[in-house]
Amino acid sequence: MLKRIGVLISGGGTNLQALIDAEKNGIIKSGKIVCVCSNSAKAYGLTRAENAGIPTRIIRKNADCGGDIDEFSRKICEYMKEMQVDIIVLAGFLAIFGGDLLREYADRIVNIHPSLIPSFCGEGMYGLKVHEAALGYGVKVTGATAHLVNEVVDGGRILLQKAVCVEEGDTPEILQKRVMEQAEWIILPKAVEMLCQCSE
């Protein structure tokens, strides 16, 4: 029985595309993406989902939930349950949630973070900020981490990590692209498959 996967996004959906491709290519073989939820109506990831025939929903914290995190979490949780989701994947989801969603899906939410946790992680560390910090610090190796989600930002158990070399002349944008291509798009699908298998 395939595990039902719900994906949360905020933007372009490149990690979502990696998951869609991994499902097609048999890297994710124990699960199936059944829905995509975005906290932004402008997220291009919604178009990627629609192109793949995956149902989508938009749930915005401010516009739909009056800025209330608990209400936001509850609405996402309701949608995931409505779609009978077993595993949730945060694929570039830039909103904080808690409450119902964390409780209902404890140890069944996986996130991808663009650094080798515990470096350059935690509150306020997302997107280009992570790569700016890595370059500012002068590290020679960075990478990505797939981890479980708990009430601490980037604090859940690590599932997989992959290192990526920092090169001379890297800008945050160049480094971000390399980390995506060489780490995020590889380990996120593998971590999702792991989670689908161990949630039997």
Secondary structure per residue as TSV (DSSP state, phi and psi in degrees):
chain	resnum	aa	ss	phi	psi
A	1	M	-	360.0	120.6
A	2	L	-	-70.2	138.2
A	3	K	E	-73.8	143.0
A	4	R	E	-93.8	123.8
A	5	I	E	-108.3	129.5
A	6	G	E	-110.8	135.1
A	7	V	E	-115.3	131.4
A	8	L	E	-105.2	130.3
A	9	I	E	-133.6	165.3
A	10	S	S	-131.3	-19.5
A	11	G	S	-139.3	-128.3
A	12	G	S	-65.0	-25.3
A	13	G	-	78.5	28.0
A	14	T	H	-67.1	-37.8
A	15	N	H	-69.6	-34.5
A	16	L	H	-60.7	-44.4
A	17	Q	H	-61.1	-39.4
A	18	A	H	-61.3	-37.5
A	19	L	H	-69.8	-42.9
A	20	I	H	-60.2	-45.0
A	21	D	H	-65.4	-39.8
A	22	A	H	-65.4	-34.1
A	23	E	H	-67.1	-44.1
A	24	K	H	-62.1	-38.8
A	25	N	T	-87.5	1.7
A	26	G	T	82.0	9.5
A	27	I	S	-73.8	-41.8
A	28	I	S	-96.8	104.1
A	29	K	-	-117.3	-9.7
A	30	S	S	-102.4	2.6
A	31	G	E	-144.9	166.7
A	32	K	E	-141.0	131.7
A	33	I	E	-73.8	119.4
A	34	V	E	-110.3	-13.2
A	35	C	E	-164.6	156.6
A	36	V	E	-130.1	132.6
A	37	C	E	-122.6	132.1
A	38	S	E	-121.6	146.9
A	39	N	S	-94.9	11.3
A	40	S	-	-139.4	128.1
A	41	A	T	-69.6	-18.2
A	42	K	T	-92.8	-0.1
A	43	A	-	-63.5	123.1
A	44	Y	H	-66.4	-21.6
A	45	G	H	-57.6	-27.9
A	46	L	H	-63.0	-39.5
A	47	T	H	-66.4	-41.0
A	48	R	H	-59.0	-43.1
A	49	A	H	-64.0	-47.1
A	50	E	H	-61.3	-39.5
A	51	N	H	-62.4	-28.5
A	52	A	T	-92.9	3.2
A	53	G	T	74.7	25.4
A	54	I	-	-99.8	129.1
A	55	P	-	-59.8	145.1
A	56	T	E	-129.9	158.1
A	57	R	E	-146.9	147.6
A	58	I	E	-109.5	124.1
A	59	I	-	-130.9	110.1
A	60	R	-	-105.3	135.8
A	61	K	H	-62.1	-46.1
A	62	N	H	-80.8	-52.9
A	63	A	H	-68.5	-35.0
A	64	D	H	-104.8	-17.6
A	65	C	H	-129.7	13.4
A	66	G	T	59.5	25.8
A	67	G	T	77.9	6.0
A	68	D	-	-86.9	116.1
A	69	I	H	-62.3	-40.6
A	70	D	H	-63.8	-42.2
A	71	E	H	-66.2	-41.9
A	72	F	H	-58.3	-48.0
A	73	S	H	-62.9	-41.8
A	74	R	H	-64.1	-42.1
A	75	K	H	-66.7	-40.5
A	76	I	H	-64.8	-44.0
A	77	C	H	-59.5	-43.5
A	78	E	H	-60.2	-42.6
A	79	Y	H	-65.9	-42.5
A	80	M	H	-61.8	-40.5
A	81	K	H	-70.4	-38.2
A	82	E	H	-58.5	-38.1
A	83	M	T	-88.4	6.3
A	84	Q	T	55.3	42.6
A	85	V	-	-74.0	136.4
A	86	D	S	-98.2	-39.2
A	87	I	E	-128.0	135.3
A	88	I	E	-110.8	136.3
A	89	V	E	-118.4	126.6
A	90	L	E	-91.8	109.7
A	91	A	S	-115.2	79.7
A	92	G	S	73.7	42.4
A	93	F	-	-95.4	115.0
A	94	L	-	-101.5	21.1
A	95	A	-	-112.9	147.7
A	96	I	-	-90.2	138.1
A	97	F	-	-136.7	175.8
A	98	G	-	-164.5	-138.3
A	99	G	H	45.4	-128.2
A	100	D	H	-53.6	-43.9
A	101	L	H	-63.4	-45.5
A	102	L	H	-65.7	-40.1
A	103	R	H	-68.2	-48.3
A	104	E	H	-66.0	-34.6
A	105	Y	T	-115.8	33.3
A	106	A	T	-55.4	132.3
A	107	D	T	63.7	16.2
A	108	R	-	-129.8	19.4
A	109	I	E	-119.8	125.6
A	110	V	E	-116.4	140.6
A	111	N	E	-125.0	152.8
A	112	I	E	-111.5	129.1
A	113	H	E	-121.4	135.5
A	114	P	S	-84.1	46.5
A	115	S	S	-156.4	172.7
A	116	L	-	-88.8	94.0
A	117	I	T	-55.5	134.4
A	118	P	T	-92.9	12.6
A	119	S	S	-79.8	141.9
A	120	F	S	49.7	54.9
A	121	C	-	-141.2	178.9
A	122	G	S	99.9	-172.3
A	123	E	T	-58.9	134.1
A	124	G	T	83.3	-6.5
A	125	M	-	-99.8	99.4
A	126	Y	-	-154.1	161.5
A	127	G	T	55.3	-139.4
A	128	L	H	-63.7	-25.0
A	129	K	H	-57.0	-36.6
A	130	V	H	-64.5	-45.1
A	131	H	H	-72.8	-33.3
A	132	E	H	-62.0	-42.6
A	133	A	H	-65.9	-42.4
A	134	A	H	-62.1	-45.1
A	135	L	H	-68.6	-38.9
A	136	G	H	-62.1	-33.7
A	137	Y	H	-80.3	-21.5
A	138	G	T	85.6	21.6
A	139	V	-	-64.4	150.4
A	140	K	S	-98.4	-18.0
A	141	V	E	-133.7	131.9
A	142	T	E	-129.7	-153.5
A	143	G	E	159.6	-151.2
A	144	A	E	-141.7	156.9
A	145	T	E	-132.5	128.6
A	146	A	E	-100.0	125.8
A	147	H	E	-142.9	159.6
A	148	L	E	-74.7	154.2
A	149	V	-	-103.2	131.5
A	150	N	-	-131.9	-163.4
A	151	E	S	-74.5	-10.0
A	152	V	S	-98.0	127.2
A	153	V	T	-59.4	121.9
A	154	D	T	60.9	24.6
A	155	G	-	-103.3	-1.1
A	156	G	S	-77.8	170.3
A	157	R	-	-60.3	134.4
A	158	I	E	-76.4	132.2
A	159	L	E	-98.3	-49.3
A	160	L	E	-147.3	149.2
A	161	Q	E	-136.5	151.3
A	162	K	E	-142.0	130.9
A	163	A	E	-87.0	149.3
A	164	V	E	-137.2	134.1
A	165	C	E	-75.6	140.1
A	166	V	-	-87.1	134.4
A	167	E	-	-112.7	156.1
A	168	E	T	-55.7	132.4
A	169	G	T	84.6	4.0
A	170	D	-	-61.6	137.5
A	171	T	-	-104.4	165.5
A	172	P	H	-54.9	-38.0
A	173	E	H	-67.5	-42.8
A	174	I	H	-66.1	-42.7
A	175	L	H	-66.2	-40.7
A	176	Q	H	-57.3	-44.8
A	177	K	H	-64.5	-42.2
A	178	R	H	-66.4	-41.7
A	179	V	H	-63.8	-40.3
A	180	M	I	-59.9	-53.8
A	181	E	I	-67.6	-40.6
A	182	Q	I	-93.2	-14.2
A	183	A	I	-131.8	-62.2
A	184	E	I	-56.5	-50.8
A	185	W	H	-69.5	-14.0
A	186	I	H	-92.4	-49.4
A	187	I	H	-83.6	-26.1
A	188	L	H	-62.3	-50.3
A	189	P	H	-59.2	-38.2
A	190	K	H	-64.6	-40.9
A	191	A	H	-66.5	-37.8
A	192	V	H	-64.9	-42.3
A	193	E	H	-62.7	-42.5
A	194	M	H	-56.8	-47.2
A	195	L	H	-66.4	-39.8
A	196	C	H	-61.8	-40.7
A	197	Q	H	-68.7	-41.2
A	198	C	H	-87.5	0.8
A	199	S	T	-96.8	18.1
A	200	E	-	-61.5	360.0
